[in-house]
Amino acid sequence: MKTKTNPDLIPCSIVRVKYISDMTGKKASIRLEQSKIIDKVTHKFISGYKVDKHGEPAAPPKGFDSCMYLIQLGDDVEVIPQLQSKTYGELHDAK
């Protein structure tokens, strides 16, 4: 079965990271822009600034200037590229 591609969706530099939260132990997901993979000798991390589902910067916690996250990559962490709608600006999973 052939699937149609949506011409309204374009690639963007935002990724969605699905992970298990250390604080709650539950599955969580976050969208990051300007993400980078940081490779240390024994560990890999992804860092980036948190954005909402429209790609707008998320409000930082009180007393902070920005919302930068650093998440350790592992077996239960999934990085999903995002596509952005030209019409509405909403983000969608690329897969």
Number of C-alpha atoms within 10 A of each C-alpha: 3 4 5 6 7 8 8 12 19 15 13 14 13 22 24 23 18 16 21 13 12 9 6 8 9 9 12 13 14 16 26 28 19 12 19 12 14 14 11 8 5 5 10 13 15 17 17 19 19 24 20 14 15 14 18 12 16 16 13 13 9 7 6 8 9 14 15 16 15 14 16 13 18 11 6 9 16 13 16 16 19 22 21 22 18 12 8 10 16 16 24 19 11 14 7
